[in-house]
Amino acid sequence: MLILDCPYCGVTAEETEFHGGGEAHLKRFGPGSSDEDFEGYLFHRENPRGVHFERWRHVNGCGKWFHVARDTATLEVFGSYSAQVTEPPQEIRDAITAKRPGWRWREFA
């Protein structure tokens, strides 16, 4: 079971209080985008064994979306942060690097 922290209301709870929303930090394409770009957005997702960035919603609390950095193999949570940022905060990347030297995920490391 995952234990997550909501960065907005400060609640620490089991994952059943939250709802997963898939991969975080996706570039969304709007009207006028190419078919290839839209196909990539809809169907091409990371599914790593290891460090992954995900969107979660605090459904039984404040209702806000946020991002979580976790390890899919060990279920270790490295931290949570606002969904309004374009990349993970440096302190979370440093925490991941301290425990998983050499990790890679898209353009973040």
C-alpha positions in Angstrom: 0.0 0.0 0.0 1.3 3.5 -0.9 1.3 6.2 1.7 1.0 9.6 -0.1 1.2 13.2 1.1 -1.1 15.8 -0.4 1.1 18.9 -1.0 -2.0 21.2 -0.8 -3.8 20.2 2.4 -0.9 18.4 4.1 -2.8 15.1 4.6 -0.8 11.9 4.8 -3.0 8.9 3.9 -3.2 5.5 2.2 -3.6 5.5 -1.5 -7.3 4.6 -1.2 -7.9 8.3 -0.2 -6.4 9.3 -3.6 -7.0 8.4 -7.3 -4.2 7.8 -9.8 -4.4 9.8 -13.0 -1.5 8.3 -15.1 1.8 9.6 -16.1 2.8 13.2 -15.1 4.6 15.8 -17.2 3.0 15.0 -20.5 3.1 17.5 -23.3 -0.5 18.0 -24.4 -1.3 18.8 -28.0 -4.3 20.9 -29.0 -6.1 21.8 -32.2 -3.8 22.1 -35.2 -1.4 19.5 -33.9 -0.2 16.7 -36.2 -1.7 13.3 -36.1 1.7 11.9 -34.9 1.8 14.3 -32.0 -1.7 13.6 -30.9 -1.1 9.8 -31.3 2.0 10.1 -29.1 0.0 12.0 -26.4 -2.8 9.5 -26.4 -1.0 6.2 -26.6 2.8 6.5 -25.9 3.5 6.3 -22.1 6.4 5.5 -20.0 6.0 2.3 -18.0 9.3 1.9 -16.3 10.5 -0.6 -13.7 11.9 2.0 -11.3 11.5 5.8 -10.9 8.2 7.1 -12.3 6.3 10.4 -12.1 2.5 10.2 -11.7 -0.5 12.4 -11.3 -2.8 11.8 -8.3 -6.0 13.4 -7.1 -7.0 13.8 -3.5 -10.6 12.6 -4.1 -11.5 12.2 -0.4 -10.0 15.5 0.7 -9.3 18.8 -1.1 -9.9 17.4 -4.6 -6.8 18.8 -6.1 -4.4 17.2 -8.5 -0.7 16.8 -7.7 2.3 14.8 -8.8 4.1 12.0 -7.0 7.6 10.6 -7.7 7.8 6.9 -6.8 9.6 3.7 -7.6 7.3 1.2 -9.4 9.4 -1.8 -8.3 9.6 -1.1 -4.6 6.6 1.3 -4.1 9.0 3.8 -2.4 7.6 7.3 -2.6 10.2 10.0 -3.0 7.8 12.9 -2.6 4.8 14.8 -3.9 4.5 18.3 -5.4 2.2 20.7 -7.1 0.7 19.7 -10.5 1.3 23.3 -11.7 5.0 22.9 -12.2 6.6 21.7 -15.4 9.3 19.5 -13.9 10.0 17.8 -10.6 11.5 20.0 -7.8 15.3 19.7 -7.4 14.9 18.3 -3.8 12.9 15.4 -5.1 15.4 14.7 -7.9 18.2 14.9 -5.3 16.4 12.4 -3.1 16.0 10.0 -6.0 19.6 10.4 -7.0 20.8 9.7 -3.5 19.0 6.3 -3.5 19.1 5.4 -7.2 22.3 6.8 -8.7 22.2 6.9 -12.5 18.4 6.9 -12.8 16.8 8.3 -15.9 13.2 9.3 -16.8 12.6 11.2 -19.9 14.5 14.5 -19.7 14.7 14.5 -15.9 17.7 13.2 -14.0 
